[in-house]
């Protein structure tokens, strides 16, 4: 049977990441950077990606990575979700890495880019809308002209502003395009979740290196892994919201009693605890299915996203409400979690989209 419990190595990895985030990514720092033009902290990313080697967790050792699995990457994302850390980990170390691994890794250009990504010095992003679900038809978004130049416009690309290289799905394949190259324009947008910047990418005669003859399979692989591990980020977010709500209602007193002792609030937190426990099972199952290359991975991912998206939003809403007036202020970090949860709920496919995919995978499509 599949063992979904955390291994000793995964617990050690969690402790290391949590310690670093507590030191470099406290809520006051996140709030300050979220309101600035540069939400990402290069020092934090350097520590995570380069010093700890987390950018290359999914990249095989022969290509310069750590050769770990999606289970370890899921642990990292749980901790990043707990801190609403503004880092391009999901988009770069997971989605972009998996997209490149879906290409021919014996190709020199693919191997070189994977090595640069794994080293942490080069941030790579997949140039598709953050809302794109696994299986979305994206290869026709960008046109490839006869002279090898690319043209088109892609909106809602996560972390494009922080990326040095974009993986661009085009009509005739997948291209690697440098963001600083002529003909490439990255225009930042104002997202709901300020800790995960979005941008519009415009290509006008841009040149790129062709990595694959078809973008469909690599992009599908990248988005599937991204959606599956996004559930772990949502799990970490929900866990923090529950723990913070319990802590606050235990310390806050009304009528000379902790408000958490009131039966109505106890019931709400107990219900939320049950949801978080179930979300942990769904997220761990998706990570394990991806790690083992299970044929049921698409189903596990669909189940995880269908459930974890809703749990994260509910946990964040309850956290805000159970904090009362302080939960509605900008000074308290609860709003960061609510915004991240809301943004994540439509990232890489909505819960409804994943429910439809799940129904098709098990042969129970909705009635027309």
Secondary structure by P-SEA (a helix, b strand, c coil): cccccccaaaaaaaaaaaaaaaacccaaaaaaaaaccccccaaaaaaacccccccccccccccccccccaaaaaaaaaaaaaacccccccccccaaaaaaaacccccaaaaaaaaaaaaccbbbbcccccccccccccccccccccccbbbbccccccccccccccccccccbbbbbbcccccbbbbbbbcccccbbbbbbbbcbbbbbbccccaaaaaaaaaaaaaaaaaaaaaaaaaaaaaaaaaaaaacccccccccccaaaaaaaaaaaaaaaaaaaaaaaaaaaaaacccaaaaaaaaaaacaaaaaaaaaaaaaaaacccccccccaaaaaaaaaaaaaaccccaaaaaaaaaaaacccccc
